[in-house]
Amino acid sequence: MAPSILAADFGRLAEAIGEAEAGGADLIHVDVMDGHFVPNITMGPVVVAAARRATGLPLDVHLMIAQPERFVAAFAEAGADIVSVHAEVTPHLHRLLQQVREAGVRVGLALNPLTPLDVAEGALPYLDQLLLMTVNPGFGGQAFIPASLDRIRAARTLRDRLNPSCAIEVDGGIGQDTAGDACAAGAEVLVAGSAVFGEGGSVAGNIRALRTAAERGAG
């Protein structure tokens, strides 16, 4: 379970991260947006550094930005453990993935909902994580795209054949009503923002409910 701090209260960010860690989070997901690749602006390396001070959990940094090659090193130095870059931002994807590896962090590749999985097939040998967007990136609180389930199944089949150690992560519209289906389709890491920080009840209770739904789907 990877709670996304995009949905957290930034006035008490360290406390929110601490609640997620105490509640059983496996990763802390950081959504970085630049207003160019996606129509929103969020956070940068300074926030990653603050999150690093607040937790010992791995920081899963998702770069939804143009020209990520300019910033990979800065996010690694700020404390990222995983950096996911988007396939859509560069014609030189192999070079970009190499740059992430050389920065000393785990390598993630993110794909938008209609980006062909052929890209993932070629990239999988170089990846530690494949991140499938199950909404159009840019904003939290969107509804899960139902066709994503077939896409997750296909990606899981590719992963199992080409790089079984690569984690399948999904991001977008994950809640108690979708977590089980996503895991049944083959997802292993669930990013959830509003369902963790924006629902009623405690952060720990929300994480427990999501994990229960996910485990039920995974069988």
Backbone as a ProteinNet text record, in pm:
[ID]
protein_1_A
[PRIMARY]
MAPSILAADFGRLAEAIGEAEAGGADLIHVDVMDGHFVPNITMGPVVVAAARRATGLPLDVHLMIAQPERFVAAFAEAGADIVSVHAEVTPHLHRLLQQVREAGVRVGLALNPLTPLDVAEGALPYLDQLLLMTVNPGFGGQAFIPASLDRIRAARTLRDRLNPSCAIEVDGGIGQDTAGDACAAGAEVLVAGSAVFGEGGSVAGNIRALRTAAERGAG
[TERTIARY]
84.4	0	88.6	60.1	141.9	54.4	30.1	-48.9	16.8	-63.5	-13.5	-33.4	77.3	67.4	5	-25.4	-97.5	-229	-289.6	-418.3	-404.9	-282.2	-261.2	-273.9	-288.8	-291.4	-147.7	-108.1	30.7	65.4	-33.6	-6.9	43.6	25	72.7	125.9	211.7	257.6	334.2	427.5	506.8	417.1	317.9	225.7	143.9	98.3	20.3	102.6	228.2	316.1	337.7	355.7	371.8	249.8	131.9	9.1	1.1	42.9	41.4	139.9	257.4	356.8	307.3	254	202.6	82.6	9	-109.8	-82.8	44.6	77.4	112.9	142	184.8	315.3	331.9	456.4	551.1	493.4	567.3	494.8	564.4	500.6	515.9	402.3	401.2	398.1	486.3	499.2	471.5	362	320.9	377.7	470.2	536.2	478.3	421	357.2	408.5	423	491.7	406.4	278.7	196.1	221.8	309.8	339.8	297	359.8	320.4	178.6	142.5	5.8	-43.8	-176.8	-231.1	-244.8	-134.9	-137.7	6.5	26.2	158.4	151	247	241.4	370.2	462	574.6	705.5	816.2	947.7	1040.9	1172	1267.2	1263	1226.7	1220.1	1117	1004.1	901.3	948.8	1018	1073.5	1172.3	1255.7	1350.3	1277.2	1167.7	1088.9	1025.8	974.7	916.9	1023.1	1144.5	1254.4	1285	1278.4	1303	1191.3	1072.4	955.2	935.3	1004.1	976.2	1097.3	1100.6	1199.8	1147	1019.1	962.6	1023.1	1026	1071.4	983.2	1047.2	976.4	967	843.1	809	771.8	866.7	850	809.4	694.4	633.1	646.1	734.7	762.3	668.2	564.6	474	517.3	636.9	698.7	764.1	772.3	850.2	998.5	1081.7	1227	1271.4	1228.1	1266.2	1415.7	1487.5	1632	1700.8	1637	1694.7	1684.5	1598.3	1566.5	1586	1615.4	1630.3	1732.1	1848.2	1953	1907.5	1835.6	1790.2	1693.5	1603.3	1509.8	1580.6	1678.7	1755.8	1831.3	1892.8	1967.8	1876.3	1751	1655.5	1606.7	1627.1	1588.7	1494.6	1466.4	1381.2	1446.4	1364.2	1411.8	1375.2	1260.7	1213.3	1178.7	1221.5	1181.9	1117.8	990.8	918.5	906.9	946.2	937.1	834.7	777.8	674.7	734.9	684.8	730.7	700.4	595.1	546.5	631.6	724.9	792.9	919.4	967.2	1096	1103.1	1172.5	1199.8	1321.4	1387.8	1511.2	1489.3	1392.4	1351.5	1461.4	1530.5	1637.2	1741.3	1779.5	1877.2	1824.8	1696.7	1638.2	1635.1	1596.3	1595.1	1735.8	1834.4	1972.9	2012.3	1966.6	2000.2	1942.1	1819	1758.6	1840.3	1880.5	1960.8	2093.1	2155.6	2285.3	2275.1	2155	2134.5	2128.9	2126.5	2131.9	1997.6	1890.2	1756.2	1695	1586.8	1515.9	1443	1429.1	1380.5	1234.1	1151.9	1011.5	975.8	883.8	830.6	680.5	628.3	484.3	427.2	306	236.1	97.9	62	-73	-173.1	-302.3	-401.7	-403.1	-371.2	-375.5	-237.9	-132.7	1.1	16.7	57.4	66.1	159.5	119.5	202	326.8	334.7	456.9	577.4	554.8	664	714.3	620.9	659.9	731.8	689.6	752.3	901.4	934.8	1075.2	1151.6	1083.8	1151.9	1163.4	1079.3	1070.9	1205	1294.9	1421.8	1501.7	1469.7	1543.9	1472.6	1355.5	1268.8	1267.8	1245.3	1210.8	1060.9	997.3	854.6	790.9	675.1	594	467.7	448.8	336.6	234	117.5	7.8	-89	-109.1	-207.2	-346.6	-432.7	-570.5	-668.8	-612.6	-685	-591.8	-642.3	-554.5	-478.4	-346.2	-268.8	-290.7	-275.8	-283.3	-360.6	-457.9	-540.8	-577.2	-588.7	-638.2	-789.3	-844.5	-987.9	-1065.5	-998.4	-1068.5	-1118.7	-1214.4	-1271.2	-1182.7	-1167.2	-1092.2	-1149.4	-1062.5	-1105.4	-1124.5	-1247.9	-1272.7	-1188.6	-1159.4	-1079.4	-937.4	-898.7	-765.4	-744.7	-851.9	-835	-775	-822.8	-763.7	-617.8	-591.2	-454.4	-361.1	-409.6	-329.9	-300.4	-401.8	-381.6	-274	-281.7	-184.2	-44	-34.7	95.8	152.9	67.2	113.8	168.1	102.7	151.4	289	306.4	437.1	541.6	506.3	599.2	645	547.9	581.5	676.3	664.2	749.6	887.2	893.1	1015.8	1097.9	1032.1	1105.2	1020.8	1015.8	927.9	955.4	1073.6	1104.6	1052.8	998.6	945	805.5	782.9	652	554.6	428.7	321.9	246.2	254.7	189.7	77.6	-32.8	-141.2	-173.4	-211.8	-231.6	-351.3	-452.8	-567.5	-699.8	-782.8	-915.8	-917.5	-811.4	-806.3	-878.6	-977.8	-1054.1	-1098.6	-1182.7	-1227.9	-1306.9	-1368.9	-1448.8	-1368.1	-1244.6	-1162	-1034	-991.4	-864	-864.6	-973.5	-980.7	-972.2	-1044.5	-1041.9	-903.2	-838.7	-704.6	-605.9	-614.6	-523.5	-557.1	-684.8	-723.9	-670.1	-658.7	-607.1	-455.1	-388.4	-243.8	-164.5	-230.1	-158.5	-101.2	14.8	81.8	103.2	113.3	130.1	17.3	-58.3	-171.9	-140.3	-150.5	-138.3	-278.2	-293.9	-424.1	-402.2	-470.8	-459.5	-584	-692.4	-816.8	-870.2	-852.4	-905.2	-830.4	-711.3	-634.6	-650.1	-625.2	-621.5	-750.7	-838.7	-955.3	-1085.9	-1084.6	-1207.8	-1231.7	-1353.1	-1377.9	-1302.1	-1289.3	-1215.6	-1067.6	-992.1	-849.7	-772.1	-651.4	-563.2	-536.2	-508.7	-481.2	-601.9	-720.3	-841.1	-865.7	-838.6	-856.3	-758	-633.3	-534.3	-573.9	-621.9	-665.8	-779.3	-874.2	-988.1	-942.8	-851.4	-799	-721.4	-641.1	-562.3	-654.6	-759.3	-855.4	-918.5	-959.3	-1019.4	-918.5	-794.4	-691	-661.8	-651	-620.4	-733	-855.2	-969.3	-963.8	-924.5	-915.1	-799	-686.7	-569.1	-587.7	-688.3	-717.2	-625.4
-118.4	0	124.4	215.1	334.7	459.5	511.3	633.9	751	824.5	940.5	1066	1136.2	1257.1	1372.9	1354.2	1458.2	1492.9	1393.6	1414.4	1450.2	1457.4	1487.2	1637.1	1670.5	1809.4	1859.2	1949.6	1993.5	2082.8	2127.4	2202.1	2113.6	1983.9	1886.9	1763.7	1789.5	1682.2	1574.4	1614.2	1514.8	1426.9	1488.2	1411.9	1314.7	1360.3	1273.9	1155	1179.5	1070.1	973.4	1026.8	941.5	855.5	911.5	833.9	720.9	749.1	646.2	534.8	572.8	471.8	386.2	451.1	377.2	291	333.8	260.3	143.6	120.8	3	27.3	152.1	179.6	107.7	66.9	4	104.6	203.1	307.8	439.9	550.5	681.5	730.5	758	796	948.1	1001.8	1146.1	1179.6	1249.8	1286.2	1423.3	1424.7	1548.5	1590.4	1710.5	1761.8	1902.2	1931.9	2055.7	2156.9	2125.7	2218.6	2217	2130.3	2117	1978.9	1875.5	1740.2	1709.4	1758.5	1745.1	1883.2	1903	2036.6	2066	2051.6	2081.3	2100.3	2171.2	2191.8	2145.3	2062.9	2013	2041.5	1946.3	1955.3	1920.8	1951.9	1927.2	1860.9	1865.5	1797.3	1842	1966.6	2013.5	1933.5	1903.7	1824.7	1680.9	1627.2	1492.4	1489.9	1590.2	1596.1	1603.6	1680	1687.8	1553.1	1484.2	1352	1254.1	1266.9	1179.3	1195	1317.5	1340.9	1285	1271.6	1232.3	1081.6	1004	859.8	780	655.4	560.8	473.9	489.6	411.1	453	362.5	401.8	512.5	607.8	715.8	683.2	673.6	632.9	759.8	814.6	946.2	928.7	984.3	970.5	1104.2	1110.4	1235.1	1250.6	1328.5	1365.6	1501.6	1502.6	1629.5	1616.1	1727.6	1734.6	1741.9	1690.9	1693.3	1640.2	1521.4	1467.3	1448.1	1435.1	1416.2	1532.5	1647.4	1764.1	1752.5	1663.4	1664.6	1531	1425.4	1293.1	1297	1355.3	1358.2	1434.3	1543.9	1623.5	1545.1	1469	1389.8	1273.6	1215.1	1109.5	1164.6	1279.1	1340.4	1382.8	1416.9	1458.7	1341.5	1218	1103.3	1005.3	1021	924.2	786.6	683.1	545.5	485.3	526.4	483.9	610.5	619.1	729.8	670.9	705.4	662	778.4	753.1	853.5	806.1	900.2	866.1	835.3	728.1	690.1	797.7	875.8	970.4	1096.5	1118.6	1248	1253.8	1140.8	1142.8	1040.4	1073.8	973.5	887.9	920.9	852.2	781.8	693.1	632.4	545.6	468.7	384.3	468.5	579.7	669.5	723.5	759.6	813.4	708.5	586.6	480.2	452.7	457.5	441.4	552.4	673.9	786.3	766.3	716.2	689.9	586	479.8	375.5	432	513.2	570.4	668.1	721.1	810.5	734	600.7	519.8	487.8	500.4	469.8	360	300.6	200.5	268	193.4	249.6	212.4	314.7	293.5	355.9	292.4	347.5	360	478.9	504.5	516.7	460.9	466.6	526.8	621.4	676.8	572	595.3	490.3	435.7	516.4	466.8	451	461	433.7	284	241.7	98	24.1	-95.7	-177.9	-228.7	-212.7	-248	-175	-52.7	24.1	-47.7	-96.3	-168.1	-297.5	-363.6	-490.2	-470.7	-364.1	-337.2	-291.5	-219.9	-159.7	-251.5	-352.8	-432.7	-486.4	-530.2	-580	-476.7	-349.1	-242.7	-189.8	-244.6	-183.6	-258.5	-180.3	-235.1	-222	-130.8	-104.6	-55.3	-110.4	-62.7	-0.9	127.3	203.2	227.8	169.4	187.4	292	397.7	498	446.2	448.5	402.6	519.5	639.7	763	844.5	951.5	1044	1126.8	1131.4	1194.9	1345.5	1397.4	1541.8	1584.8	1505.3	1543.6	1420.1	1438.7	1332.7	1327	1220.4	1209.1	1168.5	1122.1	1081.6	937.4	903.2	768	672.9	553.8	445.6	416.2	402.7	369.3	218	169.2	24.4	-57.9	-5	-78.9	-105.2	-38.6	-59.3	-201.5	-271.4	-406.5	-500.2	-493.8	-576.1	-537.4	-410.9	-360.7	-412.2	-414.2	-467.5	-615.6	-690	-833.2	-854	-776	-790.3	-753.3	-646.9	-605.3	-710.8	-771.5	-875.3	-995.7	-1031.8	-1142.2	-1110.1	-988.1	-945.4	-948.2	-894.9	-889.9	-1029.6	-1121.4	-1257.1	-1324.3	-1289.5	-1351.6	-1286.2	-1154.8	-1081.8	-1039.1	-1012.7	-962.9	-983.9	-1106.9	-1136.4	-1053.5	-993.6	-914.7	-771.7	-730.4	-595.1	-587.3	-490.1	-472.5	-404.7	-446.8	-382.2	-289.2	-160.3	-58.6	5.9	38.8	110.1	236.4	339.1	471.2	537.8	565.2	641.1	574	639.5	587.5	464.1	442.8	325.3	355.5	273.7	282.9	143.8	136.7	5.5	-69.9	3.3	-61.2	-104.2	-58.4	-92.8	-167.9	-161.5	-223.5	-373.7	-439.6	-584.1	-624.6	-554.8	-586.5	-562	-453.6	-423.7	-532.8	-579.4	-685.3	-818.8	-845.6	-968.9	-970.4	-853.3	-843.4	-854.8	-836.9	-852.1	-740.1	-634.6	-525.9	-573.9	-519.6	-556.7	-439.2	-320.3	-198.7	-103.4	-59.6	29.1	168	265.9	405.8	456.7	513.8	566.9	697.6	801.2	931.2	965.7	996.8	1036	925.6	800	688.1	669.1	727.1	719.5	846.5	960.8	1088.1	1168	1134	1217.1	1158.6	1032.1	968.4	998.6	970.3	978.7	868.7	882	781.6	812.3	725.9	748.5	701.8	754	708.9	559.6	515.4	373	287.5	333.3	258	250.4	360.3	360.8	265.9	263.7	172.3	27.7	0.2	-137	-179.9	-91.2	-124.9	-149.5	-68	-88.2	-219.4	-249.1	-371.7	-494.4	-486.6	-597.6	-620.3	-511.2	-523	-577.4	-531.8	-577.8	-726	-768.9	-909	-999.3	-950	-1028.7	-1049.1	-944.9	-957.4	-1044.7	-1033.4	-1111.8	-1259.9	-1289.7	-1428.2	-1483.4
0	0	0	-93.9	-111.4	-102.1	18	30.7	-42.6	-117.9	-190.5	-107.8	-80.7	1.2	-74.6	-203.1	-277.4	-208.1	-142.4	-76.1	71.2	122.1	263.8	290.7	416.9	461.4	470.7	379.4	377.5	496.3	568.6	690.2	802.8	787.5	887.3	814.7	716.6	629.2	704.2	789.4	861.8	949	1011.2	1094.8	1009.6	893.4	804.6	757.4	722.5	681.1	796.5	916.6	1034	1059.3	1038.6	1055.6	953.2	829.5	725.9	759.4	806.4	842.5	958.5	1061.5	1176.3	1138.8	1035.3	993.3	900.5	867.3	788.6	643.9	605.4	467.8	438.2	313.9	270.1	205.7	138.2	69.5	93.3	71.5	64.7	-78.6	-143.4	-284.9	-296.4	-379.2	-396.9	-543	-568.5	-704.2	-739.5	-833.9	-876.1	-1010.4	-1016.6	-1138.8	-1167.8	-1298.4	-1336.3	-1411.1	-1437.2	-1512.6	-1662.5	-1709.6	-1852.6	-1902.2	-1847.6	-1887.7	-1841.7	-1725.1	-1673.5	-1630.6	-1628.3	-1600.9	-1451.4	-1379.6	-1236.6	-1192	-1083	-1023.6	-878.5	-837.6	-699.8	-625	-620.4	-527.1	-595.3	-527.1	-582.8	-484.6	-508.7	-421.9	-275.9	-250.3	-111.4	-31.4	-93.8	-25.9	-7.5	-105.9	-90.1	25.8	37.7	149.4	283.4	288.4	411.6	444.5	342.7	363.6	411.2	356.2	397.7	546	594.6	737.2	823.5	765.7	843.7	853.4	768.7	766.3	720.7	764.9	716	604.1	568.8	459.8	325.6	227.9	95	37.2	-28.5	-95.4	-243.7	-291.9	-427.7	-504.2	-579.8	-641.8	-787.4	-822	-955	-1026.2	-1125.7	-1196.2	-1315.1	-1297.2	-1405.7	-1457.5	-1518.4	-1557.4	-1694.1	-1763.8	-1886.5	-1850.8	-1936.9	-1919.9	-1783	-1746.6	-1615.7	-1600.3	-1712.1	-1703.7	-1632.2	-1629.6	-1561.1	-1409.2	-1359.6	-1217.1	-1146.1	-1220.3	-1157.8	-1044.3	-1069.4	-966.6	-842.7	-861.5	-747.5	-660.3	-721.9	-642.5	-573	-638.6	-574.1	-453.5	-469.2	-359.7	-245.7	-277.5	-174.4	-90.1	-139.8	-58.4	-123.6	-253	-321.7	-320.8	-308.2	-320.1	-455.1	-508.7	-639.7	-717.1	-841.4	-927.3	-1052.4	-1074.2	-1193.4	-1289.5	-1413.7	-1519.5	-1621.8	-1695.1	-1792.9	-1929.1	-1988.9	-2122.3	-2225.3	-2202.1	-2302.4	-2314.7	-2223	-2219.3	-2303.9	-2354.6	-2422.5	-2535.4	-2644.1	-2747.3	-2712	-2601.6	-2561.1	-2426.7	-2424.1	-2297.9	-2238	-2318.5	-2266	-2191.9	-2252.9	-2190.2	-2057.2	-2054.4	-1930.9	-1820.4	-1855.1	-1754.7	-1702.4	-1789.5	-1745.1	-1648.2	-1676.4	-1589.5	-1450.2	-1443.4	-1312.2	-1237.2	-1304.8	-1240.3	-1191	-1273.5	-1236.9	-1120.2	-1095.9	-980.7	-849.9	-857.4	-736.3	-675.6	-753.1	-703.6	-789.8	-739.6	-817.8	-934	-1042.4	-1168.4	-1190.1	-1209.2	-1240.9	-1374.6	-1444.8	-1569.4	-1556.1	-1584.4	-1577	-1717.5	-1733.7	-1861.3	-1842.2	-1928	-1929.4	-1980	-1957.7	-1985.5	-2127.7	-2228.3	-2366	-2429.1	-2350.6	-2403.3	-2425.8	-2545.7	-2573.2	-2478.1	-2440.3	-2352.9	-2423.3	-2554.1	-2625.9	-2567.4	-2520.3	-2459.3	-2334.6	-2253.1	-2131.3	-2165.1	-2271.3	-2308.2	-2335.5	-2406.6	-2433.5	-2311.2	-2221.5	-2107.3	-1986.2	-1977.2	-1854.4	-1804	-1888.3	-1834.3	-1754.9	-1773.3	-1706.1	-1581.2	-1549.5	-1448.2	-1316.2	-1209.6	-1078.4	-1052.8	-1125.4	-1104.6	-1234.2	-1265.5	-1377.9	-1319.9	-1344.5	-1288.8	-1398.1	-1381.4	-1476.5	-1423	-1499.4	-1460.5	-1491.7	-1393	-1410.1	-1409.2	-1418	-1449.9	-1538.8	-1596.9	-1667.3	-1564.6	-1572.5	-1465.7	-1458.4	-1338.2	-1319.1	-1196.4	-1154.9	-1040.7	-959.1	-828.7	-743.2	-744.6	-689.2	-672	-795	-901.4	-1022.8	-1012.1	-1098.8	-1099.4	-1178.8	-1128.4	-1191.4	-1330.4	-1430.8	-1566.7	-1575.1	-1595.2	-1589.2	-1685.7	-1804.7	-1902.6	-1853.5	-1745.6	-1689.9	-1641.9	-1606	-1552.5	-1656.5	-1780	-1886.2	-1908.9	-1898	-1917.7	-1807.3	-1684.8	-1573.8	-1597.2	-1640.7	-1667.8	-1774.3	-1880.5	-1988.7	-1941.2	-1861.1	-1809.1	-1714.4	-1634.8	-1542	-1619.9	-1729.2	-1811.4	-1868.8	-1920	-1970.4	-1860	-1745.2	-1632.6	-1592.9	-1580.4	-1536.9	-1635.3	-1761.6	-1864.3	-1873.1	-1857.9	-1889.1	-1768.2	-1655.8	-1538.2	-1413.4	-1360.3	-1246.5	-1121.2	-1112	-992.5	-1000.5	-1115	-1131.9	-1070.7	-983.8	-920.6	-1016.4	-1012	-1088.1	-993.2	-1020	-937.4	-1018.2	-953.1	-1019.7	-941.1	-1014.6	-955.4	-1021.2	-939.9	-988.1	-958.4	-878.9	-850.7	-762.3	-685	-598	-467.3	-438.3	-313.7	-274.9	-173.7	-127.3	-233.5	-326.7	-430.5	-552.3	-564.7	-681.3	-645.7	-521.5	-482.5	-508.2	-474.4	-492.2	-637.7	-725	-866.9	-925.8	-883	-934.6	-896.2	-772.1	-727.8	-793.1	-812	-880.9	-1023.5	-1084.9	-1221.7	-1227.8	-1113.6	-1112.1	-1049.4	-1001.2	-935.5	-802.2	-768.3	-643	-549.4	-604.4	-524.1	-562	-463.5	-487.2	-433.7	-521.8	-479.9	-447.2	-330.4	-289.7	-215.5	-259.8	-195.6	-117.8	-190.2	-124.3	-34	-74.9	3.8	134.4	145.6	270.8	352	289	361.7	351.5	255.8	232.8	278.6	321.7	367.5	515.8	562.7	704.9	776.4	906.3	981	983.3	1049.3	1065.8	943.4	928.2	821	835.9	957	980.7	945.1	982.8	951.1	802.2	731.4	586.6	518.8	565.9	509.6	535.8	656.1	686.7	594.9	572.7	486.5	342.5	293.6	159.5	149.2	250.8	248.2	251.3	330.9	335.7	199.3	134.2	0.8	-98.5	-89.4	-181.4	-161.7	-36.6	-8.1	-51.1	-39.2	-83.2	-236	-306.8	-451.9	-494.6	-422.3	-458.7	-429.8	-346.2	-314.7	-207.5
[MASK]
+++++++++++++++++++++++++++++++++++++++++++++++++++++++++++++++++++++++++++++++++++++++++++++++++++++++++++++++++++++++++++++++++++++++++++++++++++++++++++++++++++++++++++++++++++++++++++++++++++++++++++++++++++++++++++

